Structures are given as structure tokens and as C-alpha cells.
Amino acid sequence: VRRPDLRSSTPTQVLGSLRTTTPACTLNVPSEANYTEQLPAGLGARLQEAGVSIPPWRGCPTSTLEKKKRKPQLMEEDESSGALLKPLVFRVDETTPPVVQSVLLERGWNKFDEQEQNAEDWNLYWRTSSFRMTEHINVKPWQQLNHHPGTTKLTRKDCLAKHLKHMRRMYGTSLYQFIPLTFVMPNDYTKFVAEYFQERQMLGTKRSYWICKPAELSRGRGILIFSDFKDFIVDDMYIVQKYISNPLLIGRYKCDLRIYVCVTGFKPLTIYVYQEGLVRFATEKFDLSNLQNNYAHLTNSSINKSGASYEKIKEVIGHGCKWTLSRFFSYLRSWDVDDLLLWKKIHRMVILTILAIAPSVPSAANCFELFGFDILIDDSLKPWLLEVNCSPALTLDCSTDVLKRKLVHDIIDLIYLNGLRNEGREASNATHRNSNIDTAKSDRGGLDAHDCLPYESLSFTSRMYNKDDSVVEKAVSVHPKAAPASQLEGEMSGQEDFHLSTKEMAQSKPKIRSRHTPHKTLMPYASLFQSHSCKTKTSPRVLSDHGKAPDPQAGNFVLVFPFNEATLGASRNGLNVKRIIQELQKLMNKQHS
Ligand code: ADP
């Protein structure tokens, strides 16, 4: 077994290396073992010597016998080096996706047993539904919840529409032009009617298309697409939205993207985007003359997997109804389309969307949120935000879905390494507060602007905690080329600089070649901000070891916010949205010049 050099490594690197090289002694321990016996001789001492301090709450007491004897006062009792090796404990309920449990067991976690264990003896509670405020308030310093309070502002379609409308009013339509025109029923009924008839007049004989969606439902349930006003059924709790009638088609099939986004904290705001995702296809050919055919107009897999064409080998897309995002981008590159430009727009859209709710989300410690952003690309390659899902589906329905296993692994890496980083702050917070919830806007032990670290470091550093030893070199070498200024022209003004018609994409290679150099690597889409600074090669520096800035990457998660020193500062001590928007605009102007 190759042992890491503990002296020259940072704490996180040490942990990462340990996981890679000595799985039995960290997260991957057999579930019923006596963990102290699993310790390689002298490991605890060597970790201490290397300056690695492991939060005492990384593990819970495990033996039932032990528990009968004592209450789990983890903070004091687990300070011994042996506590490092106690297995982490996860808690689930009947709504928890099986893949979560399976990944955690694979990593050596134990499943929480209500009968056998103390009520507080768990480290991570992962379930589909949100947590009650009292559960957030009572969360212990060693525990994590997989939902953040207040995120329905983003995940309910009507709330999302209202928040984005507000942002549009505050910061301009050009920034917030990525959501289709939306009316929230019943309040906006008259506005919608006025818009509908005005458009009808403008279009003359051409038809206009609308989609009506229940504000709270998911999986395509209760959706109606219509063109004629007489087909519109008004209902409470619905939104009516402009139907994007010119979607990018692949082999004549409509598709949308499922982008995974993990917010590890709202105060300070910290956003990661997963560099792999899903492309979900309709299973019947797109046809505007039949708006009732859900298999042609809705891309939800829950609908399409039961369609007659699901199993058939379909033109270009093949069998089933999903691709990975990397396959999609590689398909775009084969048509000389600039996938990096599209990816940057998506990152920006994610930041701008989360910024819309971040100031009003209550502070809460020890929780994170995985969001599923549904994004439709039109035939001019403009991305449109359809909705944001909480608890995005983690079911494994087909071979493409296996990426969700890695996704869960990477979430655990992200959360637990961040937890490690926040050790000092969390510990002192935990001892000085009874409540972890603070509805006031004050920040929770954040940094001052002068604590911030250089931009290059923030956006360039790679981490070494993946199972794959080569990951550092990979992350550095696959950086996309810095985007030429021309690529970004028109992005914010909505003037796309290349157009591929739906027909062309489906049938033949576009005649007008894109001006953009296609990327040669399979996974070229690193963070927008990484590409900006990747010319300056710096030696990897793990800022988080000082407890000062978020990790730039964990597995396939890439930090997209904060993206520079100024936004790091603006996200602390109260979120300064105006300042952040200015920075985004500055960055874009810089790329334009
Ligand atoms: P749900 O929560 O029910 O999945 P979505 O908003 O994601 O609701 O819509 C379901 C599907 O309907 C999407 O995946 C997409 O294929 C289609 N869709 C939704 N809104 C639009 C729109 N404005 N334009 C075109 N297609 C849309």
C-alpha cells in the first residue's frame, strides 16, 4: 500500500490520499468492524504530526454497548485520534433514493438504526422531502441535512417566475432574458389575455404557442400546450409560459438538459455545477401540428420511458431517451458548434437564478441542496431555463443514469471536505449557539474582504481527493482554451453570433461553419471562470486548508460562485447582489474587449 507523504500534504490532500491508498482506514471501512483495530499503526499520531485536525464530529460512537454506557458527547470524547476512524452514519427514510444508500454503504458508512442508536447518532440525513424548521434548528454540529430551508422560492414554478421577474426589473432584461415569458395564474390572467391577443395580431396568420404548467407538480403532470385561446383552461396555481416552439432538435427529437447544481451554503453563497449531466429526449418526432402528443413535446423521462418508441432505435439518438451531457457536447462539437460558449451561458444562468433568492433564504448551518436545473436549448443555441427541481431524480432507469452514482459520491466528497474545512468555524458556532438557524440577514462567521485570496488561486486550484490518482493532472490539462472575445459577443444582448436551424441540425451539417474552434477534449467544459484565468499556471494551492475560501473542485463539481476575490467578498457579511451583478458584467465586458 502506497502511503501518502503526510508532512508535505495539506489536510485535505492527506484525507484524499488516504481514501485512495488506504481505503480501509477512512470512509471505506467494513461496517461492523472494531474501527480502532482497523487503524494502521501510528496513523493518528502521524496525522497530528502533519497538522491534520479532524473534526471530532466526523464519526459517531458506533458500538451499542458503548452507547448504553454514555451519551454521545462527541465533541470532547472523540478528540482522541481513534475517533477519526469511526464510521460515519447516514439516516434515510422511505423517500431516499436507493442509490444514496448504496453509495454511502459502499463508502463504509453505517446506516442509522433508530431502535439501536441514540437519536442524535448520525452524520447525514438524506431524504426527498424538505426538513421542518425545528429539524434545522436542532441539527447538531456533526450532522448534515440534504436540504436547505427556503429553497421552494426557486423550485416552485410560480415563485421562480416572480423572483426572476423582480431581478429583471432590478438589473435589466438583458441579464435575465433566459426565462420564457411567464404569467402566474390567477393574478396575471388579464395580462396574459392582453399579451396573447396582441401577439395574435402581430403574427397574423402564424400561430403562437403557450404551455400551461401546474406550479407545484413535477414529471410533466398536468401540462397543457395550446395555441388557440379556446383550449386554454384557467386554473389556480398554474403558470402560463411561452412555449419554445423552435427547440434544438437532434434527429428531429426535442431534448432538454438536466444540470446538477449543488449549493453548499447560501450565507456565504457557494455554488458548484456538476460537469456531467443528462440530456433527456422526447421519444416521438417534434411536430407542432399535434400539441397533444406528450411523447413529442415533453422531455420528462418519467413520461417517455413508458412510450411505445422508448425501446426503438431512433434516428441519431438511438435507443432509450437519455444521453449524457458529455455525449451531447461532443455531438455539438462534431457540428463545429461552440459547446464551451453554451456551457458558459449555462453557468451564468445558474448564478443569476440562485442570486434571485439567495438574499431571502434563511441562514442555516450544516445543510446543502442539490438542484436539478432543466434547460432547453433553442435552434439558435440560446439556453432557456424551464424550471429548477429540488431533489432531482436519482433513480437508475438506464445505463446513462449510472452517472448518478458518481454524482452522489462527488456530493459526499464536496460536503465532507467542505465540512472539514469549516471545522474551526462550525465548532465555535456550535458551542456558542443553541440555534443553527438565523433568519436575520447577518452572516455566519464569514470572512472579511481582506481575508480573500487571489483570484487565480480560486479559479485554478485542483484537488487530489478523487479516487483516481490522475485527477489533478487531468483537471489541469483539460482546461478549455480561454474563450476568444468574439465568442462572447452578443451573449448578454441576446444577439447570438451563430445560428443553426432546427432542420439543419437534424438533417445535414450546417453550411455556415461556426467561427469557434471546436474543443478536442472529451470534457472541455470547466468553469467559466476557470477558463478566464487558466493561462496563468500556478502551482496548486488549496485555499480551503486555511478555512478561507471554498474548494474550487470536488470530483466533477466545479465552483462557479464566488468566481473572484470581489465576489468572494460580496458574498460574505451579507450578500451584496448589486456588487456581484456588476462583477458579472465586468467579467463579460472584459471578455468582449
Ligand atoms: P415538470 O416539473 O412537470 O417536469 P417542466 O417545466 O420541467 O415541468 O416541463 C416539463 C417538460 O415540458 C420539459 O421537460 C420540456 O420538455 C417541456 N417544456 C416545459 N416548458 C417549456 C417551454 N416553455 N417551452 C418548451 N417546452 C417546455
Residues whose N, C-alpha, C, O or C-beta is under 5 A from the ligand:
A	BS01	ADP	P180 I211 L217 S218 R219 G220 R221 Q241 K242 Y243 I244 D256 H297 L298 T299 N300 D374 L386 E387
